[in-house]
């Protein structure tokens, strides 16, 4: 196991370098950060040249990237155009989005897997059909429509929750945004769980466990569910990074100042250090989530071993 982890960590290095260089190239080569800094006002050529030199933008792109990576390993992600350190922006944004993501993952796992198991065990029946239709509707409706609708109903019309989240973003105020963020992924988890359960319920090991006289609950939880969860765990693991990076719409609707909000502001204002810095951390989150998923395979299925 230890060798496998080390090997996977080494494999992450070229993926990390390639991903971050691609983002760095797209942000800095296809735009002018200095022009964005001044907005509609044309900067003085001498001032623009001095700023480019201070920001290391007068060097070739590969040198800019090496300089940026060297600064990252020292904990310096640069300075946003408003003068605030990108690290400070991360310190305020990532804990909020992490809490929001955990709430979304919780609903995704509990509700999604439960509905999937119930639907898979009753394949072809009314419950199964209802779940399939409901998940199809959820997948078809855009997130911004669902978000505004639930915000109006629960926050404005009925007054059960706050329409917007307060700046400190307590956990109880993140329940509704977490549900909105999780809905589409929850529908996919339900369908994936349902398909996996329906396929494995007729497997030989399930029949053997049933023939031994084991209680149905034990057959489902100890045998059927563990083997059926492998594709679900794969999806949820990759979805962690997607939820953190894809929370722009949800955070805009509920006025949450998290990662999505900062990325939106960075892209809107062409704030290159903010965009590159946040995406770099999201790349690391994706890589670590994939590693965690691979390690969980051996827990769910004892037949899987890593040399």
Long-range contacts (C-beta under 8 A, 24 or more apart in sequence): 1-295, 1-298, 1-306, 3-306, 3-307, 4-306, 4-307, 5-291, 5-295, 8-291, 8-294, 9-291, 12-287, 12-291, 15-287, 16-283, 16-284, 16-287, 19-283, 20-65, 20-69, 20-276, 20-279, 20-280, 20-283, 21-65, 23-275, 23-276, 23-279, 23-280, 23-283, 24-61, 24-64, 24-65, 24-68, 24-276, 25-61, 25-65, 27-272, 27-275, 27-276, 28-57, 28-61, 28-64, 28-272, 28-276, 29-61, 31-270, 31-272, 32-270, 33-57, 33-81, 33-270, 33-271, 33-272, 33-273, 36-81, 36-269, 36-270, 36-271, 36-272, 37-81, 68-276, 72-280, 77-273, 77-277, 77-280, 78-273, 78-276, 78-277, 79-273, 80-266, 80-271, 80-273, 80-274, 81-269, 81-271, 81-273, 81-274, 82-271, 86-273, 86-274, 86-277, 86-278, 87-277, 89-262, 89-274, 89-277, 89-278, 90-277, 90-278, 90-281, 92-257, 93-257, 93-258, 93-259, 93-261, 93-262, 93-278, 94-258, 94-259, 94-281, 96-169, 96-256, 96-257, 96-258, 96-259, 97-244, 97-247, 97-251, 97-256, 97-258, 97-259, 97-260, 98-244, 99-169, 99-171, 99-174, 100-169, 100-174, 100-177, 100-178, 100-181, 100-247, 100-250, 100-251, 100-256, 100-258, 101-181, 101-240, 101-243, 101-244, 101-247, 103-171, 103-174, 103-175, 103-177, 103-178, 103-179, 103-181, 103-182, 104-178, 104-179, 104-181, 104-182, 104-185, 104-243, 105-182, 105-236, 105-239, 105-240, 105-243, 106-178, 107-178, 107-179, 107-182, 107-186, 108-182, 108-185, 108-186, 108-189, 108-236, 108-239, 109-189, 109-236, 111-186, 111-190, 112-185, 112-186, 112-187, 112-188, 112-189, 112-190, 112-193, 112-232, 113-189, 113-190, 113-193, 113-229, 113-232, 115-190, 115-193, 115-194, 116-189, 116-190, 116-191, 116-192, 116-193, 116-194, 116-196, 116-197, 116-232, 117-193, 117-194, 117-197, 117-220, 117-225, 119-190, 119-193, 119-194, 119-197, 120-193, 120-194, 120-195, 120-196, 120-197, 120-198, 120-201, 120-228, 121-197, 121-201, 121-220, 123-194, 123-198, 123-201, 128-194, 131-190, 131-194, 132-191, 132-194, 134-187, 135-187, 135-188, 135-190, 135-191, 136-187, 138-183, 138-184, 138-186, 138-187, 139-184, 139-187, 139-188, 143-180, 143-181, 143-183, 143-184, 143-249, 143-250, 144-249, 144-253, 146-180, 146-183, 147-177, 147-180, 147-249, 147-250, 147-253, 147-254, 148-253, 150-176, 150-179, 150-180, 151-176, 151-180, 151-253, 151-254, 163-254, 164-254, 164-255, 165-254, 165-255, 165-256, 167-257, 169-256, 169-257, 169-258, 174-256, 176-254, 177-250, 177-251, 177-253, 177-254, 177-256, 180-250, 180-253, 180-254, 181-243, 181-247, 181-250, 182-243, 185-235, 185-236, 185-239, 185-242, 185-243, 188-235, 189-232, 189-235, 189-236, 192-231, 192-232, 192-235, 193-228, 193-229, 193-232, 196-228, 196-229, 196-230, 196-231, 196-232, 197-224, 197-225, 197-228, 199-228, 200-224, 200-227, 200-228, 203-227, 226-300, 226-301, 227-300, 227-301, 229-300, 230-297, 230-300, 230-301, 233-293, 233-296, 233-297, 233-300, 234-293, 236-293, 237-289, 237-290, 237-292, 237-293, 237-296, 238-286, 238-289, 238-290, 238-293, 240-285, 240-289, 241-282, 241-285, 241-286, 241-289, 244-282, 244-285, 245-279, 245-282
